[in-house]
Amino acid sequence: MKALRITVLALLLVFGGGYLGRDGLVRMLDQHFYESTLSVCVAGMGLLAPDRLPIELRSFCNIAIVARASEAYDD
């Protein structure tokens, strides 16, 4: 249960915090925490879509993270 709370909190921080303070937060995550953010995203998406293959989840998360980072760098 604790792991689920941590995963949900991390996803909220990535998606919610990324939207509210996208420039600084997304740049910091992109530069320092890319792999750990990717693994949290894959784990969270695995809970939401358990019928998907891990490579599909990893690809989706990778594209989402790169898109967020590029939006932050554009501003």
mmCIF file of the N, C-alpha and C atoms, coordinates in Angstrom:
data_MODEL
# 
_entry.id   MODEL 
# 
loop_
_atom_site.group_PDB 
_atom_site.id 
_atom_site.type_symbol 
_atom_site.label_atom_id 
_atom_site.label_alt_id 
_atom_site.label_comp_id 
_atom_site.label_asym_id 
_atom_site.label_entity_id 
_atom_site.label_seq_id 
_atom_site.pdbx_PDB_ins_code 
_atom_site.Cartn_x 
_atom_site.Cartn_y 
_atom_site.Cartn_z 
_atom_site.occupancy 
_atom_site.B_iso_or_equiv 
_atom_site.pdbx_formal_charge 
_atom_site.auth_seq_id 
_atom_site.auth_comp_id 
_atom_site.auth_asym_id 
_atom_site.auth_atom_id 
_atom_site.pdbx_PDB_model_num 
ATOM 1   N N  . MET A 1 1  ? 0.823  -1.190 0.000   1.00 0.00 ? 1  MET A N  1 
ATOM 2   C CA . MET A 1 1  ? 0.000  0.000  0.000   1.00 0.00 ? 1  MET A CA 1 
ATOM 3   C C  . MET A 1 1  ? 0.872  1.260  0.000   1.00 0.00 ? 1  MET A C  1 
ATOM 4   N N  . LYS A 1 2  ? 2.000  1.168  0.706   1.00 0.00 ? 2  LYS A N  1 
ATOM 5   C CA . LYS A 1 2  ? 2.898  2.316  0.757   1.00 0.00 ? 2  LYS A CA 1 
ATOM 6   C C  . LYS A 1 2  ? 3.505  2.596  -0.619  1.00 0.00 ? 2  LYS A C  1 
ATOM 7   N N  . ALA A 1 3  ? 3.844  1.521  -1.350  1.00 0.00 ? 3  ALA A N  1 
ATOM 8   C CA . ALA A 1 3  ? 4.406  1.696  -2.692  1.00 0.00 ? 3  ALA A CA 1 
ATOM 9   C C  . ALA A 1 3  ? 3.391  2.343  -3.619  1.00 0.00 ? 3  ALA A C  1 
ATOM 10  N N  . LEU A 1 4  ? 2.125  1.986  -3.464  1.00 0.00 ? 4  LEU A N  1 
ATOM 11  C CA . LEU A 1 4  ? 1.077  2.586  -4.285  1.00 0.00 ? 4  LEU A CA 1 
ATOM 12  C C  . LEU A 1 4  ? 0.947  4.074  -3.988  1.00 0.00 ? 4  LEU A C  1 
ATOM 13  N N  . ARG A 1 5  ? 1.007  4.442  -2.729  1.00 0.00 ? 5  ARG A N  1 
ATOM 14  C CA . ARG A 1 5  ? 0.941  5.861  -2.358  1.00 0.00 ? 5  ARG A CA 1 
ATOM 15  C C  . ARG A 1 5  ? 2.113  6.637  -2.933  1.00 0.00 ? 5  ARG A C  1 
ATOM 16  N N  . ILE A 1 6  ? 3.290  6.067  -2.864  1.00 0.00 ? 6  ILE A N  1 
ATOM 17  C CA . ILE A 1 6  ? 4.479  6.729  -3.398  1.00 0.00 ? 6  ILE A CA 1 
ATOM 18  C C  . ILE A 1 6  ? 4.354  6.893  -4.914  1.00 0.00 ? 6  ILE A C  1 
ATOM 19  N N  . THR A 1 7  ? 3.866  5.847  -5.581  1.00 0.00 ? 7  THR A N  1 
ATOM 20  C CA . THR A 1 7  ? 3.699  5.914  -7.029  1.00 0.00 ? 7  THR A CA 1 
ATOM 21  C C  . THR A 1 7  ? 2.687  6.976  -7.416  1.00 0.00 ? 7  THR A C  1 
ATOM 22  N N  . VAL A 1 8  ? 1.560  6.997  -6.720  1.00 0.00 ? 8  VAL A N  1 
ATOM 23  C CA . VAL A 1 8  ? 0.533  7.995  -7.021  1.00 0.00 ? 8  VAL A CA 1 
ATOM 24  C C  . VAL A 1 8  ? 1.053  9.400  -6.749  1.00 0.00 ? 8  VAL A C  1 
ATOM 25  N N  . LEU A 1 9  ? 1.752  9.585  -5.646  1.00 0.00 ? 9  LEU A N  1 
ATOM 26  C CA . LEU A 1 9  ? 2.314  10.895 -5.328  1.00 0.00 ? 9  LEU A CA 1 
ATOM 27  C C  . LEU A 1 9  ? 3.329  11.334 -6.387  1.00 0.00 ? 9  LEU A C  1 
ATOM 28  N N  . ALA A 1 10 ? 4.174  10.412 -6.809  1.00 0.00 ? 10 ALA A N  1 
ATOM 29  C CA . ALA A 1 10 ? 5.167  10.750 -7.832  1.00 0.00 ? 10 ALA A CA 1 
ATOM 30  C C  . ALA A 1 10 ? 4.486  11.132 -9.147  1.00 0.00 ? 10 ALA A C  1 
ATOM 31  N N  . LEU A 1 11 ? 3.452  10.393 -9.519  1.00 0.00 ? 11 LEU A N  1 
ATOM 32  C CA . LEU A 1 11 ? 2.736  10.731 -10.747 1.00 0.00 ? 11 LEU A CA 1 
ATOM 33  C C  . LEU A 1 11 ? 2.038  12.078 -10.640 1.00 0.00 ? 11 LEU A C  1 
ATOM 34  N N  . LEU A 1 12 ? 1.462  12.360 -9.481  1.00 0.00 ? 12 LEU A N  1 
ATOM 35  C CA . LEU A 1 12 ? 0.839  13.661 -9.283  1.00 0.00 ? 12 LEU A CA 1 
ATOM 36  C C  . LEU A 1 12 ? 1.855  14.791 -9.380  1.00 0.00 ? 12 LEU A C  1 
ATOM 37  N N  . LEU A 1 13 ? 3.024  14.560 -8.811  1.00 0.00 ? 13 LEU A N  1 
ATOM 38  C CA . LEU A 1 13 ? 4.071  15.576 -8.885  1.00 0.00 ? 13 LEU A CA 1 
ATOM 39  C C  . LEU A 1 13 ? 4.542  15.783 -10.318 1.00 0.00 ? 13 LEU A C  1 
ATOM 40  N N  . VAL A 1 14 ? 4.705  14.684 -11.044 1.00 0.00 ? 14 VAL A N  1 
ATOM 41  C CA . VAL A 1 14 ? 5.203  14.790 -12.419 1.00 0.00 ? 14 VAL A CA 1 
ATOM 42  C C  . VAL A 1 14 ? 4.175  15.468 -13.316 1.00 0.00 ? 14 VAL A C  1 
ATOM 43  N N  . PHE A 1 15 ? 2.938  14.991 -13.260 1.00 0.00 ? 15 PHE A N  1 
ATOM 44  C CA . PHE A 1 15 ? 1.934  15.523 -14.171 1.00 0.00 ? 15 PHE A CA 1 
ATOM 45  C C  . PHE A 1 15 ? 1.306  16.815 -13.650 1.00 0.00 ? 15 PHE A C  1 
ATOM 46  N N  . GLY A 1 16 ? 0.905  16.835 -12.400 1.00 0.00 ? 16 GLY A N  1 
ATOM 47  C CA . GLY A 1 16 ? 0.285  18.037 -11.834 1.00 0.00 ? 16 GLY A CA 1 
ATOM 48  C C  . GLY A 1 16 ? 1.283  19.154 -11.637 1.00 0.00 ? 16 GLY A C  1 
ATOM 49  N N  . GLY A 1 17 ? 2.394  18.834 -11.019 1.00 0.00 ? 17 GLY A N  1 
ATOM 50  C CA . GLY A 1 17 ? 3.432  19.845 -10.797 1.00 0.00 ? 17 GLY A CA 1 
ATOM 51  C C  . GLY A 1 17 ? 4.062  20.296 -12.087 1.00 0.00 ? 17 GLY A C  1 
ATOM 52  N N  . GLY A 1 18 ? 4.195  19.371 -13.011 1.00 0.00 ? 18 GLY A N  1 
ATOM 53  C CA . GLY A 1 18 ? 4.749  19.724 -14.311 1.00 0.00 ? 18 GLY A CA 1 
ATOM 54  C C  . GLY A 1 18 ? 3.868  20.700 -15.064 1.00 0.00 ? 18 GLY A C  1 
ATOM 55  N N  . TYR A 1 19 ? 2.565  20.573 -14.861 1.00 0.00 ? 19 TYR A N  1 
ATOM 56  C CA . TYR A 1 19 ? 1.649  21.499 -15.529 1.00 0.00 ? 19 TYR A CA 1 
ATOM 57  C C  . TYR A 1 19 ? 1.688  22.878 -14.872 1.00 0.00 ? 19 TYR A C  1 
ATOM 58  N N  . LEU A 1 20 ? 1.709  22.908 -13.551 1.00 0.00 ? 20 LEU A N  1 
ATOM 59  C CA . LEU A 1 20 ? 1.667  24.183 -12.844 1.00 0.00 ? 20 LEU A CA 1 
ATOM 60  C C  . LEU A 1 20 ? 2.983  24.955 -12.931 1.00 0.00 ? 20 LEU A C  1 
ATOM 61  N N  . GLY A 1 21 ? 4.086  24.268 -12.759 1.00 0.00 ? 21 GLY A N  1 
ATOM 62  C CA . GLY A 1 21 ? 5.379  24.935 -12.812 1.00 0.00 ? 21 GLY A CA 1 
ATOM 63  C C  . GLY A 1 21 ? 6.261  24.268 -13.834 1.00 0.00 ? 21 GLY A C  1 
ATOM 64  N N  . ARG A 1 22 ? 5.737  24.176 -15.054 1.00 0.00 ? 22 ARG A N  1 
ATOM 65  C CA . ARG A 1 22 ? 6.355  23.297 -16.032 1.00 0.00 ? 22 ARG A CA 1 
ATOM 66  C C  . ARG A 1 22 ? 7.802  23.623 -16.358 1.00 0.00 ? 22 ARG A C  1 
ATOM 67  N N  . ASP A 1 23 ? 8.168  24.844 -16.446 1.00 0.00 ? 23 ASP A N  1 
ATOM 68  C CA . ASP A 1 23 ? 9.532  25.148 -16.859 1.00 0.00 ? 23 ASP A CA 1 
ATOM 69  C C  . ASP A 1 23 ? 10.569 24.586 -15.901 1.00 0.00 ? 23 ASP A C  1 
ATOM 70  N N  . GLY A 1 24 ? 10.558 25.046 -14.680 1.00 0.00 ? 24 GLY A N  1 
ATOM 71  C CA . GLY A 1 24 ? 11.592 24.642 -13.723 1.00 0.00 ? 24 GLY A CA 1 
ATOM 72  C C  . GLY A 1 24 ? 11.531 23.181 -13.353 1.00 0.00 ? 24 GLY A C  1 
ATOM 73  N N  . LEU A 1 25 ? 10.333 22.677 -13.074 1.00 0.00 ? 25 LEU A N  1 
ATOM 74  C CA . LEU A 1 25 ? 10.199 21.291 -12.643 1.00 0.00 ? 25 LEU A CA 1 
ATOM 75  C C  . LEU A 1 25 ? 10.560 20.317 -13.757 1.00 0.00 ? 25 LEU A C  1 
ATOM 76  N N  . VAL A 1 26 ? 10.061 20.554 -14.944 1.00 0.00 ? 26 VAL A N  1 
ATOM 77  C CA . VAL A 1 26 ? 10.323 19.639 -16.045 1.00 0.00 ? 26 VAL A CA 1 
ATOM 78  C C  . VAL A 1 26 ? 11.800 19.646 -16.423 1.00 0.00 ? 26 VAL A C  1 
ATOM 79  N N  . ARG A 1 27 ? 12.405 20.805 -16.433 1.00 0.00 ? 27 ARG A N  1 
ATOM 80  C CA . ARG A 1 27 ? 13.837 20.870 -16.746 1.00 0.00 ? 27 ARG A CA 1 
ATOM 81  C C  . ARG A 1 27 ? 14.668 20.141 -15.702 1.00 0.00 ? 27 ARG A C  1 
ATOM 82  N N  . MET A 1 28 ? 14.313 20.314 -14.434 1.00 0.00 ? 28 MET A N  1 
ATOM 83  C CA . MET A 1 28 ? 15.047 19.649 -13.362 1.00 0.00 ? 28 MET A CA 1 
ATOM 84  C C  . MET A 1 28 ? 14.874 18.129 -13.461 1.00 0.00 ? 28 MET A C  1 
ATOM 85  N N  . LEU A 1 29 ? 13.656 17.662 -13.704 1.00 0.00 ? 29 LEU A N  1 
ATOM 86  C CA . LEU A 1 29 ? 13.428 16.226 -13.853 1.00 0.00 ? 29 LEU A CA 1 
ATOM 87  C C  . LEU A 1 29 ? 14.164 15.674 -15.063 1.00 0.00 ? 29 LEU A C  1 
ATOM 88  N N  . ASP A 1 30 ? 14.144 16.419 -16.150 1.00 0.00 ? 30 ASP A N  1 
ATOM 89  C CA . ASP A 1 30 ? 14.808 15.969 -17.368 1.00 0.00 ? 30 ASP A CA 1 
ATOM 90  C C  . ASP A 1 30 ? 16.316 15.852 -17.167 1.00 0.00 ? 30 ASP A C  1 
ATOM 91  N N  . GLN A 1 31 ? 16.906 16.774 -16.463 1.00 0.00 ? 31 GLN A N  1 
ATOM 92  C CA . GLN A 1 31 ? 18.351 16.782 -16.300 1.00 0.00 ? 31 GLN A CA 1 
ATOM 93  C C  . GLN A 1 31 ? 18.849 15.792 -15.248 1.00 0.00 ? 31 GLN A C  1 
ATOM 94  N N  . HIS A 1 32 ? 18.085 15.594 -14.177 1.00 0.00 ? 32 HIS A N  1 
ATOM 95  C CA . HIS A 1 32 ? 18.617 14.837 -13.045 1.00 0.00 ? 32 HIS A CA 1 
ATOM 96  C C  . HIS A 1 32 ? 17.893 13.530 -12.738 1.00 0.00 ? 32 HIS A C  1 
ATOM 97  N N  . PHE A 1 33 ? 16.625 13.418 -13.079 1.00 0.00 ? 33 PHE A N  1 
ATOM 98  C CA . PHE A 1 33 ? 15.842 12.268 -12.634 1.00 0.00 ? 33 PHE A CA 1 
ATOM 99  C C  . PHE A 1 33 ? 15.115 11.571 -13.767 1.00 0.00 ? 33 PHE A C  1 
ATOM 100 N N  . TYR A 1 34 ? 15.673 11.555 -14.944 1.00 0.00 ? 34 TYR A N  1 
ATOM 101 C CA . TYR A 1 34 ? 14.962 11.007 -16.099 1.00 0.00 ? 34 TYR A CA 1 
ATOM 102 C C  . TYR A 1 34 ? 14.644 9.523  -15.925 1.00 0.00 ? 34 TYR A C  1 
ATOM 103 N N  . GLU A 1 35 ? 15.623 8.710  -15.600 1.00 0.00 ? 35 GLU A N  1 
ATOM 104 C CA . GLU A 1 35 ? 15.412 7.263  -15.494 1.00 0.00 ? 35 GLU A CA 1 
ATOM 105 C C  . GLU A 1 35 ? 14.455 6.906  -14.368 1.00 0.00 ? 35 GLU A C  1 
ATOM 106 N N  . SER A 1 36 ? 14.605 7.539  -13.214 1.00 0.00 ? 36 SER A N  1 
ATOM 107 C CA . SER A 1 36 ? 13.696 7.224  -12.109 1.00 0.00 ? 36 SER A CA 1 
ATOM 108 C C  . SER A 1 36 ? 12.281 7.704  -12.412 1.00 0.00 ? 36 SER A C  1 
ATOM 109 N N  . THR A 1 37 ? 12.151 8.851  -13.066 1.00 0.00 ? 37 THR A N  1 
ATOM 110 C CA . THR A 1 37 ? 10.833 9.338  -13.456 1.00 0.00 ? 37 THR A CA 1 
ATOM 111 C C  . THR A 1 37 ? 10.203 8.399  -14.479 1.00 0.00 ? 37 THR A C  1 
ATOM 112 N N  . LEU A 1 38 ? 10.995 7.907  -15.392 1.00 0.00 ? 38 LEU A N  1 
ATOM 113 C CA . LEU A 1 38 ? 10.502 6.969  -16.397 1.00 0.00 ? 38 LEU A CA 1 
ATOM 114 C C  . LEU A 1 38 ? 10.019 5.679  -15.743 1.00 0.00 ? 38 LEU A C  1 
ATOM 115 N N  . SER A 1 39 ? 10.764 5.156  -14.781 1.00 0.00 ? 39 SER A N  1 
ATOM 116 C CA . SER A 1 39 ? 10.349 3.913  -14.130 1.00 0.00 ? 39 SER A CA 1 
ATOM 117 C C  . SER A 1 39 ? 9.083  4.110  -13.300 1.00 0.00 ? 39 SER A C  1 
ATOM 118 N N  . VAL A 1 40 ? 8.935  5.266  -12.652 1.00 0.00 ? 40 VAL A N  1 
ATOM 119 C CA . VAL A 1 40 ? 7.711  5.557  -11.899 1.00 0.00 ? 40 VAL A CA 1 
ATOM 120 C C  . VAL A 1 40 ? 6.529  5.682  -12.853 1.00 0.00 ? 40 VAL A C  1 
ATOM 121 N N  . CYS A 1 41 ? 6.742  6.333  -13.967 1.00 0.00 ? 41 CYS A N  1 
ATOM 122 C CA . CYS A 1 41 ? 5.681  6.476  -14.966 1.00 0.00 ? 41 CYS A CA 1 
ATOM 123 C C  . CYS A 1 41 ? 5.244  5.108  -15.483 1.00 0.00 ? 41 CYS A C  1 
ATOM 124 N N  . VAL A 1 42 ? 6.194  4.240  -15.796 1.00 0.00 ? 42 VAL A N  1 
ATOM 125 C CA . VAL A 1 42 ? 5.876  2.902  -16.291 1.00 0.00 ? 42 VAL A CA 1 
ATOM 126 C C  . VAL A 1 42 ? 5.122  2.106  -15.230 1.00 0.00 ? 42 VAL A C  1 
ATOM 127 N N  . ALA A 1 43 ? 5.553  2.202  -13.984 1.00 0.00 ? 43 ALA A N  1 
ATOM 128 C CA . ALA A 1 43 ? 4.866  1.483  -12.907 1.00 0.00 ? 43 ALA A CA 1 
ATOM 129 C C  . ALA A 1 43 ? 3.439  2.007  -12.730 1.00 0.00 ? 43 ALA A C  1 
ATOM 130 N N  . GLY A 1 44 ? 3.270  3.305  -12.755 1.00 0.00 ? 44 GLY A N  1 
ATOM 131 C CA . GLY A 1 44 ? 1.936  3.889  -12.620 1.00 0.00 ? 44 GLY A CA 1 
ATOM 132 C C  . GLY A 1 44 ? 1.030  3.543  -13.780 1.00 0.00 ? 44 GLY A C  1 
ATOM 133 N N  . MET A 1 45 ? 1.563  3.616  -14.979 1.00 0.00 ? 45 MET A N  1 
ATOM 134 C CA . MET A 1 45 ? 0.757  3.274  -16.147 1.00 0.00 ? 45 MET A CA 1 
ATOM 135 C C  . MET A 1 45 ? 0.449  1.781  -16.181 1.00 0.00 ? 45 MET A C  1 
ATOM 136 N N  . GLY A 1 46 ? 1.335  0.975  -15.625 1.00 0.00 ? 46 GLY A N  1 
ATOM 137 C CA . GLY A 1 46 ? 1.075  -0.461 -15.526 1.00 0.00 ? 46 GLY A CA 1 
ATOM 138 C C  . GLY A 1 46 ? -0.118 -0.753 -14.635 1.00 0.00 ? 46 GLY A C  1 
ATOM 139 N N  . LEU A 1 47 ? -0.314 0.067  -13.611 1.00 0.00 ? 47 LEU A N  1 
ATOM 140 C CA . LEU A 1 47 ? -1.488 -0.087 -12.752 1.00 0.00 ? 47 LEU A CA 1 
ATOM 141 C C  . LEU A 1 47 ? -2.764 0.338  -13.476 1.00 0.00 ? 47 LEU A C  1 
ATOM 142 N N  . LEU A 1 48 ? -2.644 1.355  -14.306 1.00 0.00 ? 48 LEU A N  1 
ATOM 143 C CA . LEU A 1 48 ? -3.808 1.853  -15.041 1.00 0.00 ? 48 LEU A CA 1 
ATOM 144 C C  . LEU A 1 48 ? -4.166 0.991  -16.250 1.00 0.00 ? 48 LEU A C  1 
ATOM 145 N N  . ALA A 1 49 ? -3.165 0.401  -16.875 1.00 0.00 ? 49 ALA A N  1 
ATOM 146 C CA . ALA A 1 49 ? -3.381 -0.420 -18.074 1.00 0.00 ? 49 ALA A CA 1 
ATOM 147 C C  . ALA A 1 49 ? -2.593 -1.717 -17.949 1.00 0.00 ? 49 ALA A C  1 
ATOM 148 N N  . PRO A 1 50 ? -3.068 -2.653 -17.119 1.00 0.00 ? 50 PRO A N  1 
ATOM 149 C CA . PRO A 1 50 ? -2.302 -3.881 -16.881 1.00 0.00 ? 50 PRO A CA 1 
ATOM 150 C C  . PRO A 1 50 ? -2.226 -4.814 -18.085 1.00 0.00 ? 50 PRO A C  1 
ATOM 151 N N  . ASP A 1 51 ? -3.067 -4.602 -19.091 1.00 0.00 ? 51 ASP A N  1 
ATOM 152 C CA . ASP A 1 51 ? -3.052 -5.474 -20.261 1.00 0.00 ? 51 ASP A CA 1 
ATOM 153 C C  . ASP A 1 51 ? -2.003 -5.080 -21.290 1.00 0.00 ? 51 ASP A C  1 
ATOM 154 N N  . ARG A 1 52 ? -1.308 -3.983 -21.082 1.00 0.00 ? 52 ARG A N  1 
ATOM 155 C CA . ARG A 1 52 ? -0.290 -3.516 -22.031 1.00 0.00 ? 52 ARG A CA 1 
ATOM 156 C C  . ARG A 1 52 ? 1.070  -4.143 -21.736 1.00 0.00 ? 52 ARG A C  1 
ATOM 157 N N  . LEU A 1 53 ? 1.858  -4.291 -22.770 1.00 0.00 ? 53 LEU A N  1 
ATOM 158 C CA . LEU A 1 53 ? 3.216  -4.813 -22.617 1.00 0.00 ? 53 LEU A CA 1 
ATOM 159 C C  . LEU A 1 53 ? 4.107  -3.741 -21.989 1.00 0.00 ? 53 LEU A C  1 
ATOM 160 N N  . PRO A 1 54 ? 5.140  -4.160 -21.243 1.00 0.00 ? 54 PRO A N  1 
ATOM 161 C CA . PRO A 1 54 ? 6.049  -3.179 -20.644 1.00 0.00 ? 54 PRO A CA 1 
ATOM 162 C C  . PRO A 1 54 ? 6.718  -2.263 -21.671 1.00 0.00 ? 54 PRO A C  1 
ATOM 163 N N  . ILE A 1 55 ? 7.020  -2.775 -22.841 1.00 0.00 ? 55 ILE A N  1 
ATOM 164 C CA . ILE A 1 55 ? 7.663  -1.944 -23.862 1.00 0.00 ? 55 ILE A CA 1 
ATOM 165 C C  . ILE A 1 55 ? 6.701  -0.862 -24.356 1.00 0.00 ? 55 ILE A C  1 
ATOM 166 N N  . GLU A 1 56 ? 5.402  -1.170 -24.408 1.00 0.00 ? 56 GLU A N  1 
ATOM 167 C CA . GLU A 1 56 ? 4.413  -0.162 -24.796 1.00 0.00 ? 56 GLU A CA 1 
ATOM 168 C C  . GLU A 1 56 ? 4.325  0.942  -23.744 1.00 0.00 ? 56 GLU A C  1 
ATOM 169 N N  . LEU A 1 57 ? 4.311  0.537  -22.484 1.00 0.00 ? 57 LEU A N  1 
ATOM 170 C CA . LEU A 1 57 ? 4.241  1.517  -21.402 1.00 0.00 ? 57 LEU A CA 1 
ATOM 171 C C  . LEU A 1 57 ? 5.489  2.384  -21.377 1.00 0.00 ? 57 LEU A C  1 
ATOM 172 N N  . ARG A 1 58 ? 6.649  1.756  -21.557 1.00 0.00 ? 58 ARG A N  1 
ATOM 173 C CA . ARG A 1 58 ? 7.910  2.503  -21.551 1.00 0.00 ? 58 ARG A CA 1 
ATOM 174 C C  . ARG A 1 58 ? 7.963  3.483  -22.719 1.00 0.00 ? 58 ARG A C  1 
ATOM 175 N N  . SER A 1 59 ? 7.491  3.059  -23.884 1.00 0.00 ? 59 SER A N  1 
ATOM 176 C CA . SER A 1 59 ? 7.483  3.938  -25.053 1.00 0.00 ? 59 SER A CA 1 
ATOM 177 C C  . SER A 1 59 ? 6.544  5.119  -24.837 1.00 0.00 ? 59 SER A C  1 
ATOM 178 N N  . PHE A 1 60 ? 5.350  4.850  -24.289 1.00 0.00 ? 60 PHE A N  1 
ATOM 179 C CA . PHE A 1 60 ? 4.398  5.929  -24.026 1.00 0.00 ? 60 PHE A CA 1 
ATOM 180 C C  . PHE A 1 60 ? 4.982  6.934  -23.041 1.00 0.00 ? 60 PHE A C  1 
ATOM 181 N N  . CYS A 1 61 ? 5.551  6.436  -21.950 1.00 0.00 ? 61 CYS A N  1 
ATOM 182 C CA . CYS A 1 61 ? 6.111  7.319  -20.932 1.00 0.00 ? 61 CYS A CA 1 
ATOM 183 C C  . CYS A 1 61 ? 7.301  8.106  -21.477 1.00 0.00 ? 61 CYS A C  1 
ATOM 184 N N  . ASN A 1 62 ? 8.122  7.451  -22.260 1.00 0.00 ? 62 ASN A N  1 
ATOM 185 C CA . ASN A 1 62 ? 9.281  8.123  -22.842 1.00 0.00 ? 62 ASN A CA 1 
ATOM 186 C C  . ASN A 1 62 ? 8.838  9.280  -23.726 1.00 0.00 ? 62 ASN A C  1 
ATOM 187 N N  . ILE A 1 63 ? 7.845  9.038  -24.575 1.00 0.00 ? 63 ILE A N  1 
ATOM 188 C CA . ILE A 1 63 ? 7.349  10.095 -25.454 1.00 0.00 ? 63 ILE A CA 1 
ATOM 189 C C  . ILE A 1 63 ? 6.722  11.223 -24.643 1.00 0.00 ? 63 ILE A C  1 
ATOM 190 N N  . ALA A 1 64 ? 5.957  10.868 -23.613 1.00 0.00 ? 64 ALA A N  1 
ATOM 191 C CA . ALA A 1 64 ? 5.316  11.890 -22.782 1.00 0.00 ? 64 ALA A CA 1 
ATOM 192 C C  . ALA A 1 64 ? 6.348  12.751 -22.066 1.00 0.00 ? 64 ALA A C  1 
ATOM 193 N N  . ILE A 1 65 ? 7.393  12.143 -21.534 1.00 0.00 ? 65 ILE A N  1 
ATOM 194 C CA . ILE A 1 65 ? 8.421  12.892 -20.821 1.00 0.00 ? 65 ILE A CA 1 
ATOM 195 C C  . ILE A 1 65 ? 9.211  13.789 -21.783 1.00 0.00 ? 65 ILE A C  1 
ATOM 196 N N  . VAL A 1 66 ? 9.560  13.260 -22.935 1.00 0.00 ? 66 VAL A N  1 
ATOM 197 C CA . VAL A 1 66 ? 10.297 14.065 -23.919 1.00 0.00 ? 66 VAL A CA 1 
ATOM 198 C C  . VAL A 1 66 ? 9.434  15.220 -24.411 1.00 0.00 ? 66 VAL A C  1 
ATOM 199 N N  . ALA A 1 67 ? 8.146  14.981 -24.607 1.00 0.00 ? 67 ALA A N  1 
ATOM 200 C CA . ALA A 1 67 ? 7.248  16.057 -25.049 1.00 0.00 ? 67 ALA A CA 1 
ATOM 201 C C  . ALA A 1 67 ? 7.160  17.154 -23.995 1.00 0.00 ? 67 ALA A C  1 
ATOM 202 N N  . ARG A 1 68 ? 7.037  16.769 -22.724 1.00 0.00 ? 68 ARG A N  1 
ATOM 203 C CA . ARG A 1 68 ? 6.973  17.762 -21.646 1.00 0.00 ? 68 ARG A CA 1 
ATOM 204 C C  . ARG A 1 68 ? 8.276  18.553 -21.563 1.00 0.00 ? 68 ARG A C  1 
ATOM 205 N N  . ALA A 1 69 ? 9.395  17.860 -21.685 1.00 0.00 ? 69 ALA A N  1 
ATOM 206 C CA . ALA A 1 69 ? 10.686 18.544 -21.607 1.00 0.00 ? 69 ALA A CA 1 
ATOM 207 C C  . ALA A 1 69 ? 10.855 19.510 -22.780 1.00 0.00 ? 69 ALA A C  1 
ATOM 208 N N  . SER A 1 70 ? 10.449 19.103 -23.970 1.00 0.00 ? 70 SER A N  1 
ATOM 209 C CA . SER A 1 70 ? 10.599 20.002 -25.119 1.00 0.00 ? 70 SER A CA 1 
ATOM 210 C C  . SER A 1 70 ? 9.681  21.207 -25.004 1.00 0.00 ? 70 SER A C  1 
ATOM 211 N N  . GLU A 1 71 ? 8.482  21.023 -24.432 1.00 0.00 ? 71 GLU A N  1 
ATOM 212 C CA . GLU A 1 71 ? 7.598  22.170 -24.221 1.00 0.00 ? 71 GLU A CA 1 
ATOM 213 C C  . GLU A 1 71 ? 8.216  23.150 -23.231 1.00 0.00 ? 71 GLU A C  1 
ATOM 214 N N  . ALA A 1 72 ? 8.860  22.628 -22.207 1.00 0.00 ? 72 ALA A N  1 
ATOM 215 C CA . ALA A 1 72 ? 9.474  23.503 -21.206 1.00 0.00 ? 72 ALA A CA 1 
ATOM 216 C C  . ALA A 1 72 ? 10.661 24.262 -21.803 1.00 0.00 ? 72 ALA A C  1 
ATOM 217 N N  . TYR A 1 73 ? 11.437 23.592 -22.646 1.00 0.00 ? 73 TYR A N  1 
ATOM 218 C CA . TYR A 1 73 ? 12.595 24.246 -23.243 1.00 0.00 ? 73 TYR A CA 1 
ATOM 219 C C  . TYR A 1 73 ? 12.210 25.246 -24.318 1.00 0.00 ? 73 TYR A C  1 
ATOM 220 N N  . ASP A 1 74 ? 11.010 25.127 -24.887 1.00 0.00 ? 74 ASP A N  1 
ATOM 221 C CA . ASP A 1 74 ? 10.550 26.065 -25.908 1.00 0.00 ? 74 ASP A CA 1 
ATOM 222 C C  . ASP A 1 74 ? 10.225 27.437 -25.310 1.00 0.00 ? 74 ASP A C  1 
ATOM 223 N N  . ASP A 1 75 ? 9.771  27.451 -24.064 1.00 0.00 ? 75 ASP A N  1 
ATOM 224 C CA . ASP A 1 75 ? 9.342  28.720 -23.434 1.00 0.00 ? 75 ASP A CA 1 
ATOM 225 C C  . ASP A 1 75 ? 10.477 29.608 -23.062 1.00 0.00 ? 75 ASP A C  1 
# 
